[in-house]
Amino acid sequence: MSIRAPRKGENYELSINLNSEYRDKRKDAIKRVIASMTVGKDVSGLFPDVLKNMQTEDLEQKKLVYLYLMNYAKTQPELVILAVNTFVKDSEDPNPLVRALAICTMGCLRAERIIDYLCDPLNRALKDENPYVRKTAALCVAKLYGLKPLLVIDNGFLSRLHEMIADSNPMVVANTVAALTDIHKTASTAHPSVPSSDPAIFNITPHILNKTLIALNECTEWGRVAVLNALSRYTAQDEKESEHICERVVPQFQHVNGSVVLAAVKVIMIHMRGVRREDFTKQLVRKMAPPLVTLLSSPPEVQWVALRNVNLLLQKRPDLLSNEMRAFFCKYNDPLYVKVEKLDIMVRLANDNNVDALLSELKEYASEVDVDFVRKSIKAIGQTAISIESSAEPCVNALLDLIGTRVSYVVQEAVVVMKDIFRKYLSTYEGVIPTLCANLDELDEPEAKASLIWIIGEYAEKIDNADELLGTFVDTFTEESYQVQLQTLTAVVKLFLKKPDSSQGIVQRVLDTATKDRESPDVRDRAYIYWRLLSTDPGAAKAVVLGHRPPMSIPRTTVSPALLEELLGEISSLVSVYHKPAETFIGHGRIGADAVQRKGTESSDDHAFAQKAFRTVVAGQQAENLLDFDDVPAQEEPSGLAATRILPSTPAAASFLSGTSTNPLDDLVSIFGGMSASSAHVGAGGPAFGGVGIGDGALGGTSSGNASFGSGVDAVGSLDTGHKAQDLLGLF
């Protein structure tokens, strides 16, 4: 019986094939290596064997080897040096594809040991007779600048790039503009205060402008995007130049690539700021609409990006797509995120001419199966009613029809929307209140309950059984959410101010429950405020609780005008998709050398920060108690720098300020503790909370000229049930 030899690994077999004398076997082995590398297998051990196959006339095999080198150059930097001779040789190959491939690969290796060998081949490539090699070399300069900026400047690569903007080939011009723009961003980010005369700064002059406009119509789609992004940075010298740029860019609206279209829109929106002719502006806006609508026939992801940009454009130019409402109607197979964005845009486009079609469409959406989409559709009906006064009645009727379906989530969202309509049109649609109250049992969401409670409290004088309806929520007060509790509290107080004779019991019951059994400080404090208002001055309570409120309105923009202009300057980027500036989502959490350096300089300011902290402590100690109604003048004490000279008299403060503290937190606590002890005698001699005394008087009584809650309120804000004999309402 023979013993089987141990099986070798896959890498061993690949190594044998890579060193085979047959060319087909070697090429097949390289393909298998790349396949293994693609799926995540570690084939870095085959680096020397793959490197041997670099010198070949087969262009496909050479590309595969270069791909392998780019992937493993970082892990095998000492072996990459072995490939330098082949790279240099390939950069002088008669075939321009091989020359460009060698330069491109050397720029992508990003290994410091090979950078110095890249300069001579790159210099030759920038002056190559073939435009394909020149355009590849232009991008390689940008990559090299990211590794060694000084090397690029010292070798004159930047000046050569500026010369290449006048190249006869449009693709060379486009790649040169892309490289210079990338270098410009890198230099500006690394050194924000870099002067405009710095060679790394790409200043677009009228001469460069003309060259880029000539190349714009002849380069590839991504070259056009690079050129258009550069044009968006150009500052026109006068109105005529702005019009000229817009006229040259408008043909890009017809391009099939959505990125080109959005980049062209960005350039037009920026340079339209310098155009004062109203007819020319309207002409540009009219030409901008069809390409934006065409983007809606793209895949869902591209649609969503286009819709986010359209949303931003409509905030600046509401008339941009005023006749294109139907293009934004939702399709049955649209994803939810696309439908939601379309709803928002449809509401923005709504006017007296198309509101009927919009309302009919929204009613259809409200009968679909997607709960989230149904809720947003109902909310859109409410926004339409608030935005367009003539559509309010049809919208209210549509909401009543939806309430009649008795579908829980539909009814609850409709009640929330009706509350907003009542806030817009006061005393106009009171006839629907009985229908809303009849669906009280259908409500189980806090927002819907709070909305109906607000309606009942606002129209309590016109609802005969308002006390019974609110009593339902008072009975379950402790079980409701904070939102419902706060709204119940306010609605009951409104009811009492409108119907004092029939609601004395319910208002005292809800105030008693809110101040005694509630852990929420918001609910408890609001109850105390209402209690104090009602017990001291019912007239003031009416002015506060029943005061006039301006009608509700929906803003036309979601961002400030200044931020809107900034976002419009970044159309076709993540900034216009997120509707946020780039610094809010890029760069956070990263610590670079510059951040560490800044931190070193900031450490020298610790002493100044300590002084500032102590001034804040002193200011807080000397701050006026806003609840103190006594007329006793406060003693004048030193403030500012003078106060910080007094504080170090304590050992803890002195050690903290001098920087010798072993535990700064304990020292600060001891400082605050000393302050608390020094102020303790103040609280012992006067009424608690600065004049709002907690003495033996009844609620609403006076003690030494100051109003007090009386013994009905203890130190933690709970009610003493032993003093309920004295009736709150008897004080009025």
Summary of the structure (lengths in Angstrom):
residues: 732
radius of gyration: 37.1
end to end distance: 112.5
largest distance: 113.8
contacts: 2180
relative contact order: 0.03
helix: 69%
strand: 1%
